[in-house]
């Protein structure tokens, strides 16, 4: 085991610990590693043959049916042109891959290993020479040998091309995450070097897990990656697209796939077909599960658990449907309502704090979300926690001296988290109203009679009414309660129910005042903080900075988190960053899922229990390591 202090993470070493690159002159030492992990060590040794949840003897065959609430999608390439097609991630591979039961480690996929400079200034990925591009016409899975012409290999040029696609043409969030890469250099057909501006484990993860695209294919006229292309390009993943229409998409398992026996894929991808059926609505999707049209239903964290539907209760009781709960580790998700800082009326943090006060998180989460209350802290559940209160306070005072008037004094006072057991909703609402009223007055707004309609009161400032809030919403029940509270408090709200695709388009154009969104971060927050809240992305169309936040204090602290030289320094910077975010209130934290609640039709086999903990993306648990009973009725293998 080798520890690189500058990188603040641990990686598992493999052979030739002191080897230097044979085609690169480097003034520092270089070491070779097999896995990228954010814990003290990886769960699996370097010579593992398969993940514990996968069965290398599982038979291939059968079909798994997914239900998708969205009806529209734009592209099979992850660029800024439109929503990704459901299941398209199965077409592609990456150099490193996530492990469902070891969420803090990334294992080799198309890369055999990677080399790292001791000072963290660069990383070299060594590709697996067996990785090749798929041929959708190779359908003869009964043959022991592929019938196609010698397949074309995945090369370092493809990796370089893929990086350019994600960095220059991809969604702004991806561009932000890869902005720490200074340059790259193709060293040989299967070796590529990336130079980093600053040592950062998140950058290595983001390079290693980006989808890989074919340079040859996308260099042809009509196939440019920037185009909105409904036809999937070739990939190196385990599936190819078989068909698509208005009802859904059908993916077929690749016969004689190059990666079938590599350790991170051995025993997975067992279904011959994956069907993604497009229903356009959560309720319709649940009814489809009722009828047995789909095999999997994600019930989320809603209070209707177990489901109240009579038919589902019968199926659960009979065993025809199985229910599972998984606690999230690894990537954290918090649902939010973003507050657009481009609206002049919303640029005062006291107004944003008032809008946040009016969201009755205690009542809404208890009534609709199974009690999964969203703490005021953004990083309440990260592993290892944040720094001590004393160290955080010292850093905040340093920020106040450095930034003076732009520093939010509210950050110096530690906030109290919501009490999920307090059922005095009327009393809580009165307190929230008073706090919101005080915040609006601090911002210079007064609650006065409407000049156009003296029978009602509105918020006025300098003879002008507070502008109507544009709030296109996706989460109907939760949002309608909030909208009613805003109106009761004297705000005008233009609220319209829209779908997720329209949400994405509005996020890209920032034509909203309030909008549903999500905040994602890992247990070791890093570069995602910059792409989400840094000023450099505030005015860029389609950026992850959906609140258009501009704060020199937030910028400074985000940079300190990314560039921290020790775990203690990073934890303190995260704690101070958290306090400043709470004070600035760029968004309203509405709901923090505590885990996944899954319903699965009980006609599949598996040789593993669903893990107690998992990542917030659980498609792998369901579709990659199970197999169909129609292929092996007794699940005996």
N, C-alpha and C positions, 0 to 999 in steps of 0.2 A: 504494500500500500504506500502510495506517495502522496504527500500533501503539498499543494501549491498555495501558500498563504495569500499571495496577491489575488488569487482567483476566488477565495472564500468558498471553495467547494472541494469535494473529494472525488477522485476518479480512481478506478481500479486498474492497476498496472498489469501489463502482459510482458512478453519476452523482450529482451534487449533494452534494458532500462537506460543505457547510456548511449544508445545509437544516435548518430547525427544523420541528418538528411543527406542523401547521396547526390542531390542535384541542387542544393541550396547552401550557400555559405551563411552561417549564422554565428553571431558573436556570443550567443548564450547557449546553454545546454538544451537538449531536446529529449523528451521522453515519450514513449508510446503507451497508449491506454486503450482499454476495451470498452469501458462504459463511462458515462457522464452521470454522476449522482450527487444529490443534494443532501445526503445523509452521510454518516460515518463510513458506511460500506454498502455495497449492493447486496440485495438478497441472494442473487444467483452468482456462483463462481464463474470464472472466465471459461471453464470447460463444460458449462451446462449444455444439455441437449435439447431441452424444451422447458417452457414455463409450467409450473405445477398445475395450472388450470387447464392446460391443453393435453389432449390424449393423442400421442403420435400414432396410435393404432386405430383411431376413429375412422370408420368407413366414409368414403366420399359419396355424395348423392343427395337427393331430396331438394326441398325448397323452403326458404324462410320468407315470410311475408311481413313487411313493415307497413304501418299506416302513417301517412304524412299529412299534417294539417294544412300545409301550403299547397296551392295548385299551380303556382307559377315559379319558374326559375329561368335564369338567364344564360348560364355558361357552365362549361365543364372545366374551365381554367380559372383559377383563383385570381382574377384581376378585378379592376374597379368597374367592370361593365355591367354586372348584374349578380343576382343571387345564385350561389352555386347549386347545381343540380343535386338532389338527394342521392346519397350513396356514391357520389363521384369520387370520394376519397379512396374507394376500393380500386380505382383504376390506376392509382399511382403508388409509388413507394417514396421513401425518404432515406437519408443516410443513417439516421438513428430513429428508434421507435420507442414509444411509451409502453410501459408494462402495467397491466391492469391491477396486479397484486403487489406491485412495487412502485408506487406512484412518484417516488423521488429519484428514480433512476431511468436513464435512457440507454437502450441496448442496441448493438449493431444490427443494421438492416442491409442496405446496399453498400454501406461502408464496412470493411473488415475491422477497422480500428481507426484511431486518429492520433496524431503526434502534436505535442504541445511544447512551445518554448517555455522555459522555466520562469521567465518574467511575464508570461501571459500575452506577449505581443503578437503572436500568431498561432494558428492552428492549421494542421495539414490533415485532410481526410484521405484515407487509402481505400479505394473502392474495391468491391468484390468483383473479380474478373468474370464471374459466372452470371452477373446481372445483365439481362437482355431485354429488348423491347418486345412487347407482345404482338402476336399476329392473330387478330380476331377470326380469321378464316380457318385456324387450326382447331377443328371441332372434334377430331377423332380421339376422344378420351379413352376409348377401349384399347387403343394401341399402346404398347409399352414405350414406343418411341415417337417423337414428334414427326409429323409428315411435312413440315414446312422446310423451306430452304434455310440454310444456316442463319440464325437470328442475328440481328445487329446488336452489338454490345452497348451498354450504358457507359459513357465516357466522362472524363473530367470536363470536356467541352460542354456536354449536356448540363452538368452541374453549374458551370459558369453561366451558361445561357439561362438556366432556371433562376439563378440568383438575380440576374438582370431583370427578368420578368417580375419577380416579387419586389425587387427594390425600386424599379422605375415605373412599372405598369400595374403593380398590385394595389391592393387596398392600402389606404394611408397608414392604417395600423401596422401592416407588414412593413411598409417603408420605414416607419418609425423604429420598429424593432431591429431592423437591419442597418440603421443609420450609424451604428458603432463600427461597422466594417469600413476600413480605410481603402482597401484594394484587395484584389485577388490575383493569383498567378497559377496557370496550369503548368504543372511540373512535368507531367507525363500523361499518357492516355488514362491512367487510373489514379492519379495523385493531383490534388488541388490544394493550394494554400490560400488562407484568408488572413490578412493583416488586420488587427483590431486597433482602434483608436485608444481604447481603454480596456484592461483586462475585465471581462464580465462573463460569467457562466451563462447568463441568459442569452447573450449573443451567440454563443456556441450552440446552445439548445435550439435557437431559432434558425440558424444555418442548417443544423443537422436534421431538423424535422420539417423543412420546407418541401413541398411536393416537387418532384423532378419531372421536367418536360423535355421533349425531344427537340434538339436544335435543328436537326435535318428537316423534320416535319414542319415546324413553325417558321422555317426560313422560306418555305414555298409560298408563292402568291396565293392569297385567299385563306391562308392558315395562320396568319400572324396572331401571336398570343394576345395582342391588345384588342382584337376583334371580339364582338359578341357572337361566339360561335356555338350553335346548338349541337354540332357534331363533335363527339369526343375525339381528341387526339390519341395517338398510341401512348400506352403507359407501361410501367414495369411492375405494376401491382398484380394482385391475385385474380382480378376479374376484368372482363371486358363488357361493354354495353352490347346487349343482344337486340333490344328494341326499346322504343319510347313512343308514347302517344299521350293524349290528353288525360288518360286514366292513370298513367304511371310509367315507371321505368323498370326494365328487366335486365339484370346483370348475370352473366354466365361465368362460371369458374374457368380459369385458364387451364387448358390441358398441358401437362408437362411443364408447369411453371418453374422457372429457374430457382425461386426462393422457397419451394415447398418444404425442404429439409433443413434450412438454416435454423439455428436454435430459436430465434425470436418468432419464427413462423411455423415451426414444426408442430403438427397436430391441430392447426387452426384452419380457417377458411374451408370448412368441410362441406358446405352446401353447394350443389351444382348451380342453383339459381337463387338470387336475391331479388325479390320483387318489392318495389317501393310504390305503394298505391296512394294516389293523391286524392284527398277527401276535402280539403279546404276549410275544415272546421274541427275543433277539439271534440265537440259533442258528436258529430257525425263519425269521427274516428273511433270514439268510445263505443258507439252503436255497432260499428263494423267489428270491433273486438267482441262485443256481445254475440254477434252472429257467427263468429269464427272465421271471418274473412281475413283477419290479420292475426299474427301469432304473438304480438308483443304490444303492450300498452304501458306508457310511462305516465303514472298517476301523479308524479311530482310530489309536492309537499302539501297538497290541499287537505282540508279537514275531512273531506269525504273519503276517509280511509279507515277500515276497508270500505269499498264502494257501497253506497246505499241502494244501488240498482238491484232489484229483486233477482233478476236472472243471474247477475254476477255473483250474488250471495249464494245462490244454489250451486253454481259451478265451483265456487271456492269450497263449499261444504263437501261436494262430491269428489273433489280432487281433479276435476277436469281443467281447472285453472289453478295455477300456483301463484302465491304472492310472496314477494321478497322485499326486504328493506336493506339499504346499504348506506353507511355513513360516508360522507365525502372527505377525502384527503387529497393532497396534491393541489390541483387548481381550485381556487375558491371563486364562487359566483355570488354576487349581491345584485338583486334587481333594484333598479333606480328609476326616478323621474328626473331627467336632465333639465337644468335651467339654463336657457340660452343667454350667455353673457353678451351677445351681440346686440340684444335689445337694450337701449340706453336705460330704460326704467329698471332693468334687472342687474345693472352693473354695480349697484350698491349692495354690499353683502347683507346689510340689515333687511333689505327687501327679500333677499333669497332666504334668510333665516326665518322671516315671517312666513313665507310660503312653506317652508319645511315644518314650522310649528303647526300649521293647519292640517297636516297629514296625520290622521289619527292612527298611528301605527299600532298602538295597543289594541284598539277595537278591531281594526281591519285584519290584523294577523290572527287574533283569537277567533274571529268569526269566519274567515275564509281560508286561512293558510296553516291550519293545524298547529297554531301557536308558535310558528317559526319566526319569531320576532327579529327584526333587523336591528342589531345594536347600533349605537351612534358611531362606534369605532369602525373604521374601514378594515382594520387588520385584527379584529377581535380573536380570530381563531387560527392565526398562523402558528405553525409549530415553532417552539423556541421563544415565542413572545417578542415583546419589544423591550427597550432599555428601561432602566430604573427611572422612577419619577424625578429623582434628583438630577440625573444626567440629562434627561429630556428637558427639564426646566432650564438648566444651564445652556443647552443648545438653543432653546427658544429665546432666551435673553440675548444670546449672541446674534440671532437672526433679527431681533428687535433693534439692536444697536446698528446692524449693517443696513437694514432696510427702512428703519424709522417709520415714516407715515404710512407706508404700504403694509406694515406688519399688523395683523389683526390681534388686538389685545385679548380677545376672547380665548385665544389659543393658550394663554398662560394659566387658565383655569381648567382643571380637568373636569370633563362633563360626566354626569351620572348616566349610566345606561338605563334603558327602559325597563320597567318591571313587568315581565310577562304574566305575573300572577295577580296584578292589580286589576280588579274588575269594576272599580268605581269609574266607569267611563264618563259619566256626566261631570264628575269632579275633575278628571283629567282634561276633558274638553274645555272647561272653564279656565283651567291653568294655561292651556295652550292658547286660547283666545287672548288672554291677558299678555302673554309673552309676545304673541304676534303683533298685538296692538302697540306694545312698547317698541318693538323693532321698527315698525312702520313710522312711528313718530321720530325715532332716532334718524331715520332716513329723510325726514322733513315732510312727510305726508300727513295730511289731516283728514279726519273722517267727518265729512260735511254733507249737507243736502246737495243733491244732484241739480245743477243749474237747469238742466233740461226736464227734470221731473222731481220737484221738491218733495214728493211723497216718499222718496227713497234716498238713502245715503250712499255716497261713494268716496273714494280716496282722491283728494285734491292736492295739488302742489303748484304754486305760482299761477293759479287760475286755470290749470289744465287737469283733466281727469286722468287717472291711471289708465293706461291703454288696455284694451281687451287682450286677454291671454289666449293665444292660439295653442290648443292642446289636443292634437290628434293622438288618439290612444288605442292601444291594442288590448289592454287588460280591462275588460268591460266592468266587471263587478267591483274590483278594487278602485278603479278610477272614478266611477260614478259617485261613490261616497265622497271622494276627495273633491270632485267638481262641485257637489252640493255644498260642501263646507266653504269652498272659495267664494261661491255666490252669496252665501249667508253672511260672509265677512265683508262684502262690498266690492268684490272683484267681478268683472265681466269675463266670461269664459266662452270661447268658441270651441266646443268639444265635438269631435266626430270620430266614430268607430272606424278604424282602418285595419288592413291586414299587414303582416310582417314585411311584405315586399315594398309596400308604400312607406312603411316606417324607414326602411333602408334608404329609399330614394330621398325622403325628407332629411334624414341624417346627413346624407351627402351634400344636400343643398343648404342645410341649416335654416330652412323656412319653417320655423316653429318657435314657440316660447318655452313650452314644456313638452317633453316626449319620453316615452318608455325606452329604457335601455338596460344594459347590464354592465357591471364592473367585474372584470376578471383579474385575478393576480395569483401568483404561485405562493407556496409557503416560504419562498425566499424571494421576496419582491425585488425587481430590478428594472430593466429597461422598459417594461410595460408601463411603469409610472410616468416615464417621459412621453411615450406615445399617447397616453391618456390625458395628461394634465399640463404638459409643458406649453409655454406660450408660443413656441415656434410652430405648433400645429393648430393654433386657435382659429386662424382665418383660412385654413386650407379645406377646400371642399372634400367631403368624404373622410376626413381624419377621424381618429379615435377620440379626439378631444371634442366630443359632441356637445359639451357645455361651453365651448369656446373660452375656456378659462385662461386668463392672463394674470399671473401673479409672480413677481420676482422672488417672493419668498418660497412659493411652491417650486419654482424653477431651481432655486438654489438647493433646496432640500432633496429634490428628486436627483439632482446630480450627485449630492453627497451619498445618497443611498447606493447609487450605481457604482461610485468610485471609492466606497469605503475600503479601508485597508485592513480591517479586522472584523470579526463577527460582532464584537461589542460596539464598535463604531457604527456598523450597519444597523444594529437593533436600535440604537439611540436615534439615528437619523430617521428610521421608520416611525418611531414613536412621535418624534417632533413633526414629521410629515403628516401623520394621522391627525394630530391636534390642529394643525393649520388647515387641513382639509375640512375638518368639522367646523372650524370657525368661519371659513370662507363659504362653505355650503354650495359648491358647484352643482350638486345634485341632491335629491332627497333619497335616502336609503329606505326602501320600502319592504324588502323581503329577502331573507337569507335562507335558502334551502338547506336543511340539515342533512339531506341525503336523498337517495332515489327510492321511490316506491314503485315497484315493477309488478305487472301482471303478465304472465306468460302461459300460453296454452300448453297443457301438459302432454304433448305428444313428441317431446324431444328428449334426447339422451345427453347426459354429461357425466363425467367421472370426477367432478369437483363440486364442493359447495360454493355458492356465490360468496365472494369475499366479504368479510365484515366491513371492510373499508374499501373505497374505490374512488376513482376520479369522477368528476361531474359529467364526463362523456362516457357512457356505459354501452355504446354500440358494440364495442369489442367483446364484452362479457356475454352478450346475447348471441351475436351472429358469427363470431369467429371460432368459438371453442365448443359449440354444441354440434350435435348431428341428429339426423332425422330418424325417428323410430321406423319409418317405412323402409329404411335401409337396413337397420339392425333392431328388430322388434324388441328384443330382450335387453338391449343396452348392455350387452355382455362383454364387449371388447375393451 
